[in-house]
């Protein structure tokens, strides 16, 4: 089961990667695989785009939320917090909320995936709560000095390290922490790839049109 491999023996995973690196498609492939084995565990999600939201709801027992508070009193669930920067959890005034959220995850048998296209979001406040990293392509220069994520990228020296950066194919996801390193090979889900239909605005039109 891919979701079990993603979490390992941890409960909070940070999914980090540049924009358009395949994070959402990879994550939905993992959820699709999970539903083959488990159709009843509830999945609550935040921040996904409309196309992905529609697709995810069709997987069954998947519910959209608009705030951290809506996760209260949930137990035995999976939380997917995409675009986590919108929740402003890295604000100093929300530090207590972040601490309470981590305690809630641990004590209520929940699991959480935190993702953001803004690599700087994984700074000392939020990054310190990440127990396991799922990595996509990451540019070292885009990371915050002193952040946990920058330390992870700096310490990694495996097959996907290109000078200072980490370069990972879209169909793969690198799981990395102090305990182990593994690569997940993931299905491409065409239905949620909005970019496949984008028109090339610089395309040369054929004569007669």
Secondary structure, 3 states (H helix, E strand, C coil): CHHHHHHCCCCEEEEECCCCCCHHHHHHHHHHHHHHHCCCCCEEEECCCHHHHHHHHCCCCEEECCCHHHHCCCCCCEEEECCHHHHCCCCHHHHHHHHHHHHHHHHCCCEEEEEECCHHHCCHHHHCCCCEEEECCECHHHCCCCCHHHHHHHHCCCCCEECCEECCCCCEEEEECCCCEEEEECCCCHHHCHHHHCCCCCCCCCCCC
